[in-house]
Structure formats: C-alpha cells, structure tokens
Amino acid sequence: MFTGNRLFRLLLALEFLLALQVVFTFWSQVGGQFHLDLMFWPWKFGLSLATAGLVTALTAQLIAVGRVKRGRLITLGTLLLAVILLAGIVTYYYHVNEPNDDQQDDTELPARVS
C-alpha cells in the first residue's frame, strides 16, 4: 500500500502518539479523572504505552501487504483486550480504595455562644 518504508514508519509513529492521547482521554472519561489521579504512575504509564503500542501493531499488521497472518492478528487483539481489562481492574481497585472525604466529620453540632 505504501511505497516507502520511511513514510510507513513515520505514519505508524504518528499513529502511536495519537493512540496514546486517545487512551488517556478515554481512560479519564470512562474511569474518572479522580481515580486516574490517585493511581500510581507506573500503572498509567505501562498500561497506556501497552495499549497504544498494541493498536499500532494491529494497524501495522493490517496494512502489511501480503504478509497478514490471522494468528498474529488474533494474538494482538487478545492482548489488547487483556490490557484494557487490566486497566479496568486497576481503575476499579483505586475506586474501591479511594480516601475518605474529610467532610463526613461534620456530624457534631456547631458550638453555640450565649
């Protein structure tokens, strides 16, 4: 499809950067920005790089002329779904273990001055 290997690599690099931005935007919208802020940074870093890398690898396999291997596509798709599922599990963990609000200690009546 692409005549130049350099152009192909450049487009894949741009797709990786775009996929990285989409992953963070989607994750903050679906999982909640607050939970993403609470999350330990290596989780966010690793899962987002893995997701963007797998999306780019899937695209590279689909575009490769004459070398499309169905088994590799299934493997990459399964890995992508596993990484997305792991991101959901990690986000749910941080949702369940989020810190308590300090606002809940207001059950006492305010002091009255007479």
Residue, then its C-alpha position, 0 to 999 in steps of 0.5 A: m500500500f505504501t511505497g516507502n518504508r520511511l513514510f510507513r514508519l513515520l505514519l505508524a509513529l504518528e499513529f502511536l502518539l495519537a493512540l496514546q492521547v486517545v487512551f488517556t482521554f478515554w481512560s479519564q472519561v470512562g474511569g474518572q479523572f479522580h481515580l486516574d489521579l490517585m493511581f500510581w504512575p507506573w500503572k498509567f504509564g505501562l498500561s497506556l504505552a501497552t495499549a497504544g503500542l498494541v493498536t499500532a501493531l494491529t494497524a501495522q499488521l493490517i496494512a502489511v501487504g501480503r504478509v497478514k497472518r490471522g494468528r498474529l492478528i488474533t494474538l494482538g487483539t487478545l492482548l489488547l483486550a487483556v490490557i484494557l481489562l487490566a486497566g479496568i481492574v486497576t481503575y476499579y481497585y483505586h475506586v474501591n480504595e479511594p480516601n475518605d472525604d474529610q467532610q463526613d466529620d461534620t456530624e457534631l453540632p456547631a458550638r453555640v455562644s450565649 
